[in-house]
Amino acid sequence: MELQHVNVKMFVDGDLPVAPGRFIEIFHGWIQDRALPELLIDVADYRHVPAGPAVLLVGYEADYSMDHAGHRWGLRYNRKASLEGANDTRFRQALTSAAHACMLLEARLASEAPLRFSRDAFELFINDRALAPNTPQTYAACEPDLRAFLKSTLGHDDYTITRQDDPRRRFGVCVQCSTPFDLAAIATFPAGAP
């Protein structure tokens, strides 16, 4: 099964230490500084939406957001443009992009209100219900690629995968690691590396 439109949500560790509106300024700075490899276009404020994207950085190939879906804060990377290659390449590109953005946010806020992203859990999901319906069959088809990717990326198999099995939700999994991963190392992986 070929997967596209891979999303990753890196959870905030603990409470969000700054007001969500702070990310409006930071994301505008990223556009001006061309801080990310994608073409970044605009920032949208969705803080009025309960358990939603809060602050969205709109890009051409991908969007980034400080997301409060599920009432849990995190940085979400939403790949919109299709990518060539295998599922492993697309998983890695999304995780690397999300981790890189998390490292930028941690560095940017280090002196005013230390923000830290989890090093033991994240969500990976597919933002395309037609391509990847949330069914046991989709999970069975994707599980070998997902497990191989996680082992090569995390460097161990000391993790659990929990499938989000509500058919109304997008197909995805939550990865929970017993051994913390190195977010900085993941952020520097070449996006297309095997």
PEDAFEN-V509041 format. One record per residue. N is the residue number from 0. SS is DSSP state (alpha for helix, beta for strand, coil for the rest). PHI is phi in radians with two decimals (NA if undefined). PSI is psi as a letter, one per 20 degrees, with the letter a starting at -180 (* if undefined). Layout:
BEGIN
n	ss	phi	psi
N	SS	PHI	PSI
N	SS	PHI	PSI
END
This chain:
BEGIN
n	ss	phi	psi
0	coil	NA	p
1	coil	-1.57	p
2	coil	-1.83	p
3	coil	-2.28	r
4	coil	1.02	l
5	beta	-1.30	p
6	beta	-2.07	q
7	beta	-2.33	p
8	beta	-2.08	o
9	beta	-1.67	o
10	beta	-1.31	q
11	beta	-1.27	p
12	coil	-1.46	o
13	coil	1.48	b
14	coil	-1.42	q
15	coil	-1.24	o
16	coil	-1.43	i
17	coil	-2.29	r
18	coil	-1.14	p
19	coil	-0.96	h
20	coil	-1.05	h
21	alpha	-1.05	h
22	alpha	-1.30	i
23	alpha	-1.06	g
24	alpha	-1.10	g
25	alpha	-1.09	g
26	alpha	-1.16	h
27	alpha	-1.08	h
28	alpha	-1.08	h
29	alpha	-1.10	h
30	alpha	-1.12	g
31	alpha	-1.09	h
32	alpha	-1.53	i
33	coil	0.89	l
34	coil	-1.28	i
35	coil	-2.14	q
36	coil	-1.25	h
37	coil	-1.40	r
38	coil	-1.33	o
39	beta	-1.75	p
40	beta	-1.99	g
41	beta	-2.79	r
42	beta	-2.12	p
43	beta	-2.11	p
44	beta	-1.75	o
45	beta	-2.03	k
46	coil	-1.07	h
47	coil	-1.31	i
48	coil	-1.54	o
49	coil	-1.11	p
50	coil	0.88	l
51	coil	-2.13	b
52	coil	-1.30	i
53	beta	1.06	f
54	beta	-2.22	p
55	beta	-1.98	p
56	beta	-1.75	o
57	beta	-1.51	p
58	beta	-2.21	r
59	coil	-1.35	g
60	coil	-1.49	h
61	beta	-2.74	q
62	beta	-1.97	q
63	beta	-2.13	q
64	beta	-2.63	q
65	beta	-1.53	o
66	beta	-1.95	q
67	coil	-2.11	j
68	alpha	-1.03	q
69	alpha	1.21	j
70	alpha	1.02	k
71	coil	-2.33	p
72	coil	-1.23	q
73	beta	-3.02	r
74	beta	-1.66	p
75	beta	-1.93	p
76	beta	-1.88	p
77	beta	-2.12	o
78	beta	-1.34	p
79	coil	-1.74	g
80	coil	-1.41	q
81	coil	-1.20	q
82	coil	-2.16	q
83	coil	-1.29	r
84	coil	1.77	a
85	coil	-1.52	r
86	alpha	-0.98	h
87	alpha	-0.97	g
88	alpha	-1.10	g
89	alpha	-1.24	g
90	alpha	-1.04	g
91	alpha	-1.12	g
92	alpha	-1.06	g
93	alpha	-1.17	g
94	alpha	-1.16	g
95	alpha	-1.10	g
96	alpha	-1.11	g
97	alpha	-1.11	g
98	alpha	-1.10	g
99	alpha	-1.07	g
100	alpha	-1.11	h
101	alpha	-1.10	g
102	alpha	-1.12	h
103	alpha	-1.09	g
104	alpha	-1.16	g
105	alpha	-1.06	g
106	alpha	-1.16	g
107	alpha	-1.12	h
108	alpha	-1.74	j
109	coil	-1.00	h
110	coil	-1.53	h
111	coil	-1.77	h
112	coil	-2.84	n
113	coil	-0.88	o
114	coil	-1.83	p
115	coil	-2.32	p
116	beta	-1.69	q
117	beta	-1.01	q
118	beta	-1.94	j
119	beta	-2.36	j
120	beta	-2.71	q
121	beta	-2.81	r
122	beta	-1.89	q
123	beta	-2.29	p
124	beta	-2.57	r
125	beta	-1.90	p
126	coil	-1.61	l
127	coil	-2.79	n
128	coil	-1.19	h
129	coil	-1.26	g
130	coil	-1.29	h
131	coil	-2.37	n
132	coil	-1.12	q
133	coil	-1.43	n
134	coil	-2.30	r
135	alpha	-1.04	h
136	alpha	-1.16	h
137	alpha	-1.11	g
138	alpha	-1.08	g
139	alpha	-1.05	h
140	alpha	-1.24	h
141	alpha	-1.63	h
142	alpha	-0.97	g
143	alpha	-1.03	g
144	alpha	-1.09	g
145	alpha	-1.13	g
146	alpha	-1.14	g
147	alpha	-1.11	g
148	alpha	-1.08	g
149	alpha	-1.09	g
150	alpha	-1.11	g
151	alpha	-1.24	h
152	alpha	-1.40	g
153	alpha	-1.44	h
154	coil	1.41	j
155	coil	-2.79	r
156	coil	-2.06	k
157	coil	-1.62	m
158	beta	-2.56	r
159	beta	-2.14	q
160	beta	-2.00	p
161	beta	-2.03	o
162	beta	-1.36	p
163	coil	-1.42	n
164	coil	-1.62	j
165	coil	-1.22	o
166	coil	-1.11	i
167	coil	-1.40	i
168	coil	-1.63	r
169	coil	-1.22	q
170	coil	-1.14	p
171	beta	-3.02	r
172	beta	-2.39	q
173	beta	-1.88	p
174	beta	-1.83	p
175	beta	-2.08	p
176	beta	-1.78	p
177	coil	-1.37	h
178	coil	-1.78	o
179	coil	-1.01	q
180	coil	-1.69	r
181	coil	-1.62	n
182	alpha	-1.06	g
183	alpha	-1.11	h
184	alpha	-1.16	g
185	alpha	-1.12	h
186	alpha	-1.14	h
187	coil	-1.83	j
188	coil	-1.04	q
189	coil	-1.07	p
190	coil	-1.00	h
191	coil	-1.76	j
192	coil	-1.18	q
193	coil	-1.30	*
END
